[in-house]
Amino acid sequence: MLSIALLVVALVWKGGLLSGEFADANRYQQTSVPTLHTLNQGWSVRLTEESWSRALAPLPGEVVALLSPVNAGPELVPVSTPIHGWATHYGESFNGSVLGCGSGYYDSNDRSIVAVGPSRYDEWPCGTPLRVCGPAGCITATRQDSCPGCSENVLDLSEAGNELVCGAPPHTCRATIQVLVAADADE
């Protein structure tokens, strides 16, 4: 969602996409994104590291607006007891590969990607939301791919997802898996 906000900001930014006079600013570490307030001020001067940081500082309350999903969707709740299994990761070499569910391309930074093994294809069809928890934490992700080499209780996560579940650097770890449904699905 943040990447969509950044794309919109880049498209409305005075002078177009990050190019020309703003190219030098990209080499500085960024801790926040431009707000509509800062964009409306008219950026016509060459940015320094200090002015870049000041210009990108959001006004109070704007951070929440920028980071809040436009359509968060329904609350998801578990419909199964946790299944004990393992979380693995794809590997960055798969970046750009087509996902088996037809939902786009693999991106190792997309923490929402989960692939399941053949024994779970019918039970967890494409689009099934899953909660995966490991020693580093939990994520909610969606089955978007197939993992022909994965056994029944093994999930293949993106590097970003695996890092949130297993810790850094990405590696295989024990995990619990739960199928989720919309909270209002039973009503």
C-alpha positions in Angstrom: 0.0 0.0 0.0 2.9 2.3 0.8 4.3 1.7 -2.7 1.0 2.9 -4.2 1.1 6.1 -2.1 4.7 6.7 -3.2 3.7 6.2 -6.9 0.8 8.7 -6.5 3.1 11.2 -4.8 5.7 10.7 -7.6 3.2 11.3 -10.3 1.9 14.5 -8.8 5.3 15.8 -7.7 6.2 19.1 -9.4 8.5 18.2 -12.2 7.3 14.7 -12.7 8.9 11.5 -11.6 12.1 11.6 -9.5 14.4 12.9 -12.1 16.5 16.0 -13.0 17.1 18.3 -10.0 15.7 15.7 -7.6 18.0 12.8 -8.7 20.7 13.8 -6.2 18.2 13.7 -3.3 17.7 10.0 -3.9 21.1 9.1 -2.6 20.2 10.3 0.9 18.6 8.0 3.5 14.9 8.6 3.6 12.9 8.1 6.7 9.5 9.3 5.5 7.6 10.2 2.4 6.5 13.6 1.0 3.2 14.8 2.2 0.7 16.8 0.1 1.5 19.7 2.4 5.2 19.7 1.4 4.4 19.0 -2.3 2.1 22.0 -2.4 4.9 24.3 -1.2 6.5 24.1 -4.7 9.9 22.4 -4.9 12.0 24.5 -7.1 15.3 24.7 -5.1 18.1 22.1 -5.2 17.7 19.9 -2.2 20.4 19.2 0.4 20.4 16.4 2.9 19.1 18.8 5.6 16.4 20.4 3.4 15.4 16.9 2.1 14.8 15.7 5.7 12.9 18.8 6.7 10.8 18.9 3.5 9.7 15.3 3.9 8.8 15.6 7.6 5.0 15.1 7.7 2.7 17.3 9.7 1.1 15.7 12.7 -1.5 13.2 11.7 -0.4 13.0 8.1 1.7 9.9 8.7 -1.4 7.9 9.7 -3.2 9.1 6.5 -0.3 8.1 4.3 0.2 4.7 5.8 -3.4 3.7 6.3 -4.7 1.4 3.6 -7.5 2.9 1.5 -9.5 -0.2 1.7 -8.4 -2.4 4.6 -11.1 -5.0 3.9 -12.8 -7.1 6.5 -11.2 -8.3 9.7 -9.8 -11.8 9.3 -10.2 -14.4 12.0 -8.8 -18.0 12.2 -11.1 -20.9 11.3 -8.7 -23.7 12.2 -6.4 -24.7 15.1 -2.8 -23.9 14.4 -1.0 -26.5 12.2 2.6 -27.1 13.2 4.9 -26.9 10.2 7.8 -25.1 8.6 8.4 -21.8 6.8 10.9 -21.7 4.0 11.7 -19.0 1.5 11.8 -18.8 -2.3 15.2 -17.2 -2.9 15.8 -13.8 -4.6 16.6 -15.6 -7.9 12.9 -16.1 -8.4 12.2 -12.3 -8.6 10.1 -11.5 -11.6 8.8 -15.1 -12.0 5.1 -15.5 -12.7 3.1 -16.6 -9.6 1.2 -19.8 -10.1 -2.2 -18.3 -9.1 -2.0 -15.7 -11.9 -1.8 -12.9 -9.3 1.3 -11.3 -10.8 5.0 -11.7 -10.4 7.2 -12.8 -7.5 8.8 -10.0 -5.6 11.0 -11.0 -2.6 10.0 -7.8 -0.8 6.3 -8.6 -1.0 5.5 -10.2 2.4 2.0 -11.2 1.3 3.2 -14.1 -0.9 2.7 -17.7 0.2 3.2 -20.9 -1.8 1.8 -24.2 -0.6 2.6 -27.8 -1.5 0.5 -30.2 -3.6 -1.2 -31.8 -0.7 -2.8 -28.4 0.2 -3.7 -27.2 -3.3 -7.4 -28.1 -2.9 -7.7 -27.3 0.8 -6.0 -23.9 0.5 -6.9 -22.7 -3.0 -5.4 -19.5 -4.5 -6.5 -16.5 -2.6 -6.7 -18.2 0.8 -5.5 -15.9 3.6 -3.2 -17.6 6.1 -1.6 -16.5 9.4 1.9 -17.8 9.7 3.7 -17.4 13.0 7.3 -18.3 13.9 10.0 -17.3 16.3 10.3 -13.7 15.0 6.6 -13.0 14.7 3.4 -13.4 12.6 2.3 -12.3 9.2 -1.0 -12.5 7.4 -0.4 -13.5 3.8 -2.3 -15.0 0.8 -1.7 -18.1 -1.1 -0.5 -16.8 -4.4 1.7 -19.7 -5.7 2.3 -23.4 -5.7 5.4 -25.1 -4.3 5.7 -28.5 -5.9 8.6 -29.5 -3.7 6.9 -28.5 -0.4 5.4 -31.2 1.8 2.0 -31.0 3.6 2.9 -28.5 6.4 5.6 -26.5 4.6 5.0 -23.0 3.3 7.3 -21.1 1.0 7.3 -17.4 1.9 8.9 -14.4 0.2 12.2 -13.3 1.7 10.4 -10.4 3.4 7.7 -12.6 4.8 10.2 -15.2 6.0 12.3 -12.6 7.7 9.2 -11.4 9.7 8.3 -15.0 10.6 11.8 -16.6 11.1 14.1 -13.6 11.6 17.0 -12.3 9.6 18.6 -13.5 7.4 15.8 -15.6 5.7 16.1 -19.2 6.7 13.9 -22.3 7.4 12.2 -22.2 10.8 9.3 -23.9 12.7 6.0 -22.2 12.1 2.3 -22.4 12.9 -0.2 -22.0 10.1 -3.9 -21.0 10.4 -6.5 -20.5 7.7 -8.3 -17.2 8.0 -11.7 -16.0 6.9 -13.6 -12.7 7.1 -15.1 -12.2 10.5 -18.5 -11.5 9.0 -18.4 -14.5 6.8 -20.6 -16.6 9.1 -23.3 -14.0 9.4 
